[in-house]
């Protein structure tokens, strides 16, 4: 029964032995964790922040203990609706003050950028670079900011507008001296609450509250869907990031003592660097292509079956949860 309960709650098969453990964010100040990004400079550390107007704070959380190892205060910043965080190839942390609960009320939003501290201990104050952002087709609500790990280009994904959101590309280089116009380069049906690039830059993950989709990414080309990704059942699923090896997604949620949960990737949902390593036997698992990946590295129906199973499992779990809520409500009358 315990194994079945774990399967229902995660919406995915039990994690493999080498999949990283999840963790609980134990800092009482972090009650609305809305973004998540794996650190490049500090192994096992994840950057997060609160939603809305918590203040100009970004937290470095140890992924093995869930404890905050450093708090970064952004000097001179009065945030409005911080929704996302990403780490660029330059080792800088990018914080997206890009939320707009009025879906088009704010004519401009902002991105804050600061270098990852060399040492994480206690409280640190930094003066970030501030970038003003506008969209080429007018204001909109967004919660997903992604910095490409190779080119350093910044992208934003808006929430669905009449069933269709958009992926927006910033200028090749952001400028602090003027307005940075982000242009729409693709449409998406994902109601994106967060997004992340794989460490090699070949995959883009977009998540919503109850589902997720992986895209093959090539600069200058339309992102190509390579399948849905099962998302854990969480209180309010808000964030996602890749682990540094690109094999696993870490999903976060809002709320006090919120859980960050891993989901191991399979098939073509894995980044190209992972697929190449497995074909060459560089992963230490005996060489050759992994099962479900075929000899040519192409995904098979076996992979799609896992995704379908994850989706069905999630639907069952959601149904059980809703049913229990109805029972409790009837019992309390």
C-alpha positions as CSV (number, residue, x, y, z in Angstrom):
1,X,0.0,0.0,0.0
2,X,2.8,2.4,0.8
3,X,4.3,1.9,-2.7
4,X,0.9,2.5,-4.3
5,X,0.4,5.6,-2.2
6,X,3.8,6.9,-3.3
7,X,3.0,6.2,-6.9
8,X,-0.4,8.1,-6.6
9,X,1.2,11.1,-5.0
10,X,4.0,11.6,-7.4
11,X,2.2,10.7,-10.6
12,X,5.2,8.7,-11.8
13,X,6.9,5.3,-11.3
14,X,9.1,5.0,-8.2
15,X,12.3,6.9,-8.6
16,X,15.5,5.1,-9.6
17,X,18.3,4.8,-7.0
18,X,20.4,7.5,-8.6
19,X,17.5,10.0,-8.8
20,X,18.1,12.8,-6.2
21,X,15.9,13.0,-3.2
22,X,13.3,15.7,-2.8
23,X,13.4,18.0,0.1
24,X,11.3,20.3,2.3
25,X,11.9,24.0,2.4
26,X,12.1,24.5,6.2
27,X,12.7,28.3,6.3
28,X,9.6,29.9,8.0
29,X,10.1,33.0,5.9
30,X,9.6,31.1,2.6
31,X,5.9,30.6,2.4
32,X,5.3,31.4,-1.3
33,X,8.2,29.8,-3.1
34,X,7.4,30.8,-6.7
35,X,10.6,30.1,-8.6
36,X,13.4,27.6,-8.4
37,X,16.8,27.4,-10.0
38,X,19.8,25.0,-9.4
39,X,23.0,26.9,-8.6
40,X,25.9,26.6,-11.0
41,X,28.5,27.6,-8.4
42,X,27.3,25.6,-5.4
43,X,26.6,21.9,-5.7
44,X,23.2,20.9,-4.3
45,X,22.0,24.4,-3.7
46,X,18.8,25.9,-5.2
47,X,17.8,29.5,-5.5
48,X,14.2,30.5,-4.6
49,X,12.1,33.5,-3.6
50,X,8.7,34.4,-2.4
51,X,5.8,35.5,-4.6
52,X,4.4,39.1,-4.6
53,X,5.7,41.8,-2.4
54,X,7.7,39.8,0.2
55,X,10.6,42.1,-0.2
56,X,13.9,42.2,-2.1
57,X,15.1,38.8,-0.9
58,X,16.4,35.7,-2.7
59,X,17.2,32.5,-0.7
60,X,19.8,29.8,-1.3
61,X,18.5,26.5,0.0
62,X,20.5,23.4,0.6
63,X,18.8,20.6,-1.4
64,X,20.0,17.9,1.1
65,X,18.6,19.5,4.2
66,X,16.1,22.0,3.0
67,X,17.8,24.7,5.2
68,X,18.5,28.2,4.0
69,X,22.3,28.7,3.7
70,X,22.2,32.3,2.6
71,X,19.8,35.2,2.1
72,X,20.6,37.7,-0.6
73,X,19.1,41.2,-0.2
74,X,18.7,43.2,-3.4
75,X,19.6,46.8,-2.5
76,X,17.6,49.5,-4.1
77,X,14.8,47.2,-5.3
78,X,11.1,47.4,-4.3
79,X,9.7,44.3,-6.0
80,X,6.1,44.2,-7.3
81,X,5.4,40.6,-8.2
82,X,8.5,38.4,-8.3
83,X,7.6,35.1,-10.1
84,X,10.8,33.4,-11.5
85,X,14.5,32.9,-11.1
86,X,17.1,31.5,-13.4
87,X,20.9,31.1,-13.5
88,X,22.8,32.1,-16.7
89,X,26.0,30.8,-18.2
90,X,27.9,33.7,-16.7
91,X,27.1,32.5,-13.2
92,X,24.6,35.3,-12.7
93,X,21.2,34.9,-11.1
94,X,18.3,36.5,-12.9
95,X,15.2,37.3,-10.9
96,X,11.9,38.0,-12.8
97,X,9.6,40.6,-11.4
98,X,7.2,39.8,-14.2
99,X,3.9,38.9,-12.6
100,X,0.8,40.8,-13.5
101,X,-2.4,39.4,-11.8
102,X,-4.4,42.0,-13.7
103,X,-3.2,40.4,-17.0
104,X,-2.0,43.5,-18.8
105,X,-2.2,46.3,-16.3
106,X,1.5,47.0,-16.0
107,X,3.1,48.6,-19.1
108,X,6.5,47.4,-18.0
109,X,8.1,44.7,-15.8
110,X,11.6,44.1,-14.6
111,X,14.5,41.7,-14.4
112,X,17.1,41.9,-11.7
113,X,20.6,40.4,-12.1
114,X,23.4,39.7,-9.6
115,X,26.4,37.4,-9.5
116,X,26.2,34.2,-7.4
117,X,28.2,34.9,-4.2
118,X,31.4,32.9,-4.0
119,X,30.5,31.8,-0.5
120,X,27.1,31.2,0.9
121,X,26.9,32.0,4.6
122,X,24.3,34.1,6.4
123,X,23.1,37.4,4.9
124,X,24.5,39.1,1.9
125,X,23.5,42.4,0.3
126,X,24.1,43.1,-3.4
127,X,23.3,45.9,-5.8
128,X,21.7,44.1,-8.8
129,X,21.5,45.3,-12.4
130,X,17.9,46.2,-13.2
131,X,16.4,45.8,-16.7
132,X,13.2,47.2,-17.9
133,X,11.1,44.9,-20.0
134,X,8.2,45.4,-22.4
135,X,6.5,42.9,-24.8
136,X,6.1,43.6,-28.5
137,X,2.4,42.8,-28.5
138,X,1.5,44.6,-25.3
139,X,1.4,43.9,-21.5
140,X,0.6,40.4,-20.2
141,X,0.9,38.1,-17.2
142,X,3.9,35.9,-16.9
143,X,5.5,33.6,-14.3
144,X,8.3,31.9,-16.3
145,X,11.7,33.4,-17.0
146,X,14.5,31.2,-18.5
147,X,18.1,32.1,-19.3
148,X,19.6,29.9,-22.0
149,X,22.7,28.2,-20.5
150,X,24.8,28.5,-23.7
151,X,23.8,31.8,-25.3
152,X,22.8,33.7,-22.2
153,X,19.7,35.0,-24.0
154,X,16.7,35.6,-21.7
155,X,13.2,34.2,-22.5
156,X,9.8,34.7,-20.9
157,X,6.7,32.6,-21.3
158,X,3.4,34.2,-20.6
159,X,0.3,32.5,-19.2
160,X,-2.4,31.4,-21.6
161,X,-4.3,34.3,-23.1
162,X,-7.6,32.8,-24.4
163,X,-6.1,29.4,-24.3
164,X,-2.8,30.4,-25.9
165,X,0.3,31.7,-24.1
166,X,3.5,32.9,-25.8
167,X,7.3,32.4,-25.6
168,X,9.1,35.7,-25.8
169,X,12.7,36.3,-26.7
170,X,14.7,39.2,-25.3
171,X,17.4,41.0,-27.1
172,X,20.7,39.1,-27.6
173,X,22.0,41.2,-24.7
174,X,19.9,43.0,-22.2
175,X,20.7,46.7,-21.6
176,X,20.2,48.6,-18.4
177,X,20.1,51.9,-20.1
178,X,16.7,51.6,-21.9
179,X,13.7,49.4,-22.5
180,X,14.3,45.8,-23.6
181,X,11.6,44.6,-25.9
182,X,10.7,40.9,-25.8
183,X,9.2,39.6,-29.1
184,X,6.9,36.7,-29.4
185,X,8.6,33.8,-31.2
186,X,6.1,30.9,-30.5
187,X,2.7,30.1,-29.1
188,X,2.1,27.5,-26.4
189,X,-1.1,26.0,-24.8
190,X,0.7,25.4,-21.5
191,X,-0.6,27.5,-18.7
192,X,2.9,28.1,-17.6
193,X,3.7,28.8,-13.9
194,X,7.4,28.2,-14.5
195,X,9.9,27.1,-17.1
196,X,13.5,25.9,-17.3
197,X,16.2,25.1,-19.9
198,X,18.2,21.9,-19.6
199,X,21.9,22.4,-18.7
200,X,22.9,21.7,-22.3
201,X,20.2,24.1,-23.7
202,X,18.5,21.4,-25.9
203,X,15.3,21.1,-23.9
204,X,12.8,23.6,-22.6
205,X,10.4,22.5,-19.8
206,X,7.2,24.4,-19.2
207,X,5.0,23.4,-16.2
208,X,1.5,24.3,-15.1
209,X,-0.3,23.4,-11.9
210,X,-1.2,19.9,-12.9
211,X,0.8,19.1,-16.1
212,X,4.0,19.8,-17.9
213,X,5.4,19.7,-21.4
214,X,9.0,19.2,-22.8
215,X,10.2,20.9,-26.0
216,X,13.2,20.3,-28.1
217,X,15.0,23.6,-28.4
218,X,17.0,24.9,-31.3
219,X,17.8,28.6,-31.5
220,X,15.9,30.3,-34.3
221,X,13.5,27.3,-34.8
222,X,10.0,26.7,-33.6
223,X,10.2,24.7,-30.3
224,X,9.1,21.1,-30.9
225,X,7.1,19.2,-28.3
226,X,8.7,15.9,-27.3
227,X,6.0,14.8,-24.9
228,X,4.2,15.6,-21.7
229,X,5.9,15.2,-18.3
230,X,4.0,13.9,-15.2
231,X,3.9,16.6,-12.5
232,X,3.6,15.7,-8.8
233,X,0.4,16.5,-7.0
234,X,1.2,19.6,-5.0
235,X,-0.7,22.3,-3.1
236,X,0.1,25.0,-5.7
237,X,2.7,23.9,-8.2
238,X,4.7,26.9,-9.1
239,X,8.3,26.1,-10.0
240,X,10.6,23.8,-11.8
241,X,14.3,23.4,-12.6
242,X,16.6,20.8,-14.0
243,X,19.3,19.1,-11.9
244,X,22.8,19.9,-13.1
245,X,23.2,16.6,-14.8
246,X,20.0,17.2,-16.8
247,X,18.4,13.8,-15.9
248,X,15.8,15.0,-13.4
249,X,13.3,17.8,-12.9
250,X,12.8,19.3,-9.5
251,X,9.2,20.6,-8.9
252,X,8.4,23.1,-6.2
253,X,5.2,24.5,-4.7
254,X,4.0,27.4,-2.7
255,X,3.1,27.1,1.0
256,X,4.8,26.8,4.3
257,X,7.2,23.8,4.5
258,X,6.6,23.2,0.8
259,X,8.0,20.1,-0.8
260,X,10.4,20.0,-3.8
261,X,9.9,16.7,-5.6
262,X,12.0,15.0,-8.2
263,X,10.8,13.4,-11.5
264,X,13.3,11.4,-13.5
265,X,13.1,12.0,-17.3
266,X,13.0,9.3,-19.9
267,X,13.0,8.9,-23.7
268,X,13.3,12.1,-25.8
269,X,12.3,14.2,-22.8
270,X,16.0,13.8,-21.8
271,X,18.4,16.4,-23.1
272,X,20.7,15.5,-26.0
273,X,23.8,15.4,-23.9
274,X,22.2,12.7,-21.7
275,X,21.1,10.7,-24.7
276,X,24.6,10.9,-26.3
277,X,26.2,9.8,-23.0
278,X,24.0,6.8,-22.7
279,X,24.5,5.7,-26.3
280,X,28.2,5.9,-25.7
281,X,28.0,4.0,-22.4
282,X,29.4,7.0,-20.6
283,X,26.9,6.8,-17.8
284,X,28.4,3.7,-16.2
285,X,25.3,1.6,-16.8
286,X,26.7,-0.9,-19.2
287,X,26.9,1.1,-22.4
288,X,24.6,1.4,-25.4
289,X,21.2,3.1,-25.6
290,X,19.0,2.8,-22.6
291,X,15.9,0.8,-22.6
292,X,13.0,2.6,-24.2
293,X,15.3,4.7,-26.3
294,X,16.1,2.3,-29.2
295,X,19.5,2.0,-30.8
296,X,19.1,5.3,-32.6
297,X,18.3,7.3,-29.6
298,X,14.7,7.9,-30.7
299,X,11.9,7.6,-28.2
300,X,9.6,4.7,-28.4
301,X,6.0,3.9,-27.5
302,X,7.4,2.5,-24.3
303,X,8.3,6.1,-23.2
304,X,5.0,7.4,-24.2
305,X,3.3,4.7,-22.2
306,X,5.1,5.9,-19.1
307,X,3.9,9.4,-19.7
308,X,0.3,8.2,-20.2
309,X,0.6,6.1,-17.0
310,X,1.8,9.2,-15.2
311,X,-1.1,11.2,-16.4
312,X,-3.7,8.5,-15.6
313,X,-2.1,8.0,-12.2
314,X,-2.4,11.7,-11.5
315,X,-6.0,11.8,-12.6
316,X,-6.8,8.9,-10.2
317,X,-5.0,10.6,-7.3
318,X,-6.8,13.9,-8.0
319,X,-10.1,12.0,-8.1
320,X,-9.4,10.4,-4.7
321,X,-8.4,13.7,-3.2
322,X,-11.6,15.4,-4.4
323,X,-13.7,12.5,-3.2
324,X,-12.1,12.7,0.3
325,X,-12.8,16.4,0.4
326,X,-16.4,15.8,-0.4
327,X,-16.7,13.2,2.3
328,X,-15.1,15.4,4.9
329,X,-17.4,18.3,4.0
330,X,-20.5,16.0,4.3
331,X,-19.3,14.7,7.6
332,X,-18.8,18.3,9.0
333,X,-22.4,19.3,8.1
